[in-house]
């Protein structure tokens, strides 16, 4: 593993442990060149996934982009980062087990919406406003009105 600080090619693993759900291995590393310490995460990747965007463009699946989207929706909400990581892991595992290598963004968006609906209503509405492309206040009103009628 290359050191992110000095670029040295050979770092040492000082500690390894599984994270929650044993889905990821957390490794503490030390660079013998600059003595910097850093953490890496290792996860199993069942297959290479591509995302088919709404305009037809295909891009590689990026779990960090998914995490950023969740963080934006959950900004200033009482949800810790570990919970967000578990959601991203769950969505990625579901995508990998679908049997498809090309996944439309709509499928990923719906999975995120499912998780947010159960987790936090404010984040759910925030995400939906971008995902469903709300243009006017009445779009919010209609969506929130449907939430109220589901109870």
Secondary structure, 3 states (H helix, E strand, C coil): CCCCCCCCCCEEEEEEEECHHHCEEEEEEEECCCCCEEEEEEECCCCCCEEECCCCCEEECCHHHHHHHHHHHCCCCCCCHHHHHHHHHHHHHHHHHCCCCEEEHHHHHHHHHHHHHHHCHHHHHHHHHHHCCCCCHHHHHHHHHHHHHHC
